[in-house]
Amino acid sequence: MTTAQHKIGSGFGARSTADDVLQGIDLSGKLAIVTGGYSGLGLETTRALAKAGAHVVVPARRPSTAREAVDGIEGVEVDELDLGDLDSVRAFAERFLSSGRTVDLVINNAGIMACPETRVGPGWEAQFATNHLGHYALVNRLWPAIAPGGARVVAVSSGGHHFSGIRWDDVHWKTGYDKWQAYGQAKTANVLFAVQLDRLGQESGVRAFSVHPGSIRTPLQRHLPKEELLSRGWVEEDGELVPPSTFKSPEQGAATQVWAATSPQLAGMGGVYCLDCDIAEPAPADGALTGVQAYAIDPEQAARLWELSAELTGVNAFA
């Protein structure tokens, strides 16, 4: 399979910040939607985009908490959205569409990681439902506002996509739940979503990307017990964080999604998985957990996942 998954030499890297990649880019008059844009990488993404002149809408499961977090950042508004509840997704989209505004940037940033087995909606596994299906439904419902052309949609995936492809015979883990493989499936779904959305949206001038932000200590790790944090080298024996150099800062972690959403270097491109502010290379044959797995950018699997997602959510802007 030929692939566009090759570095373009962006000039940025793992230690570049969101402000770095936005140097010289004026987002005045642009509207961005950043899910989960009030915590961790999302908050830094919101701050950086607003600083560059964008008006940022932050859909949040906890609106009061979100308003406190973004207080003082000019050009930001908060609305209610629970990605695990399709009625909430529909209500948010309807409110936004009724405003008559168009969307230039969508960053599907919100997510959960390695949580205990949890069911939402009609018994769906929570990581697949929240990280993928909720964002799938959101973008499809917002499509009338996204479609006018020139917009970009960024799906925040993870290196965790290496843990699992799509379990086509049991996407909701009705048997044998494994929190890390379930997370991996959800993150693979984020990549496949971008592949198919880019294919479907090109005719309207809409391009889609997926990104791996890198390793950052954020509230995303809230479900992990201390023993697991220790075994993964994320905290010291006394519970203190390991030296900051081991992880990216939130400013560095937000850089790749901001770069994918705004960089002129990506003009005319799309459907690719990005890492460290550049397009990632294919995963090596030696099994190293770097680059992007072939199953995550497979166009046939991307189309199949889109069809399954449309069936599950009852939403498909391209039907």
JOLINUR-V524257 format. One record per backbone hydrogen bond with DSSP energy under -0.5 kcal/mol. CO is the residue of the C=O (numbers start at 1). NH is the residue of the N-H. Records with the same first field share a line. If there is no record, write none. Layout:
CO=NH / NH
//
This chain:
4=6
5=282
13=16
17=21
18=22
20=23
22=25
24=26
25=27
27=30
30=55
31=104 / 105
32=34 / 57
33=35 / 107
34=37
36=39
39=42 / 43
40=44
41=45
42=46
43=47
44=48
45=49
46=50
47=51
48=52
49=54
50=53
52=27
53=29
54=56
55=32 / 57
56=58 / 77
57=34 / 59
58=79
59=36
60=81
62=66
63=67
64=68
65=69
66=70
67=71
70=73
72=74
73=76
75=56
77=58
79=60
81=83
82=85
85=88 / 89
86=90
87=91
88=92
89=93
90=94
91=95
92=96
93=97
94=98
95=99
96=99 / 101
97=100
104=152
105=33
106=108 / 154
107=35 / 109
108=156
118=126
120=123 / 124
121=123
124=120
125=129
126=130
127=131 / 132
128=132 / 133
129=134
132=136
133=137
134=138
135=139
136=140
137=141
138=142
139=143
140=143
142=145 / 146
143=147
145=103
146=149
151=207
152=106
153=155 / 209
154=108 / 156
155=157 / 211
158=161
159=162
160=163
161=164
166=168
167=170
170=173
178=182
179=183
180=184
181=185
182=186
183=187
184=188
185=189
186=190
187=191
188=192
189=193
190=194
191=195
192=196
193=197
194=198
195=199
196=200
197=201
198=202
201=204 / 206
202=205
205=150
207=153
208=271
209=155
210=274
211=157 / 213
212=276
214=216
215=248
216=218
218=221
219=222
220=223
221=224
225=228 / 229
226=230
227=231
228=232
229=234 / 235
230=233
234=242
236=239
240=236
243=246
244=247
248=217
249=253
250=254
251=18
252=255 / 256
254=258
255=259
256=260
257=261
258=262
259=263
263=266
264=267
266=269
272=210
273=280
274=212
278=275
281=292
284=287
288=290
292=283
293=296 / 297
294=297
297=299
298=302
299=303
300=304
301=305
302=306
303=307
304=308
305=309
306=310
307=311
308=312
309=313
310=314
316=319
//
